[in-house]
Amino acid sequence: MNVVSMNDPQRAARGGLSILSLQFEVVDDRPDWPVVRVLVDGQNPFASVAPGWRGFDPAKMLGPRSPFLPADQGRRVALHCCSCGEPGCGVIAPVIVPSPDGRRVSWVDFRDYVGVFVGPVIESVDENEGRPWDLPDLHFDRAQYVAEIERASRDGSWETDRRRTARLLYERLEPLQLVLPPDLGLAWAAPAWSEDGVALMFQRLIRAPRFEVRQQMLRLTTTLDNPDQAAEDMAQRLLSISPDDWADSFR
């Protein structure tokens, strides 16, 4: 594993409060898909119970709606997941809760869930399904905790040119509410797997009489290197062709 550090070494915790640090970590030699590595008092707090497990993608963990940020009533958040990268295989998910006086943030009741999480946060969790981790509760000074999340959120160094191109392309296309005939809506954009260009996923979720997902992936390419120019070029190429011909032109 390659680790891209975002902090100088931090001082040891004092007064019973720990210090949160966040790093970007490249795993499996996939620079387009780094994860957020969680450190508490300079150490991986989960290494003793789940060695090799990893964090989630920065796009899912950082920003103004970061799952790290405490909700008023607290919420259960998956901070790390199975070493395979699939949260459905297992997670380390504490309840992140603010103190009544608003001066602290705590991680309490660490639990593992299998087949439940698909990302760091889900709408509701059956607490009886979770298996407790042998991990102590952790408590942070809220000011330091929030400042670290905000600092990491401002640091865009994790986003490669390929990731940036895909994001900019999606930002151009998403407001257009595109539909791939007959009824597949644009779901996401990402760097194409082991290929050049950007993959666009169009899909439809069918919930009754049984849950079903219908999908079609397109791949767009460009000769331009600048992410903004590349995204604009691919968007114009897609929009210059009738949606009825997208599957044949960009499959």
Secondary structure, 3 states (H helix, E strand, C coil): CEEECCCCCCCCCCCCCECEEEEEEECCCCCCCCEEEEEECCECCCCCCCCCCECCCHHHHCCCCCCCCCCCCCEECCCEECCCCCHHHCEEEEEEEECCCCCEEEEEEEEECCCCCCCCCCCCCCHHHCEECCCCCEEEEHHHHHHHHHHHHHCCCCCCHHHHHHHHHHHHHHHHCCEECCCEEEEEEEECCCCCCEEEEEEEEECCCCCEEEEEEEEECCCCCCHHHHHHHHHHHHHCCCHHHHHHHHC
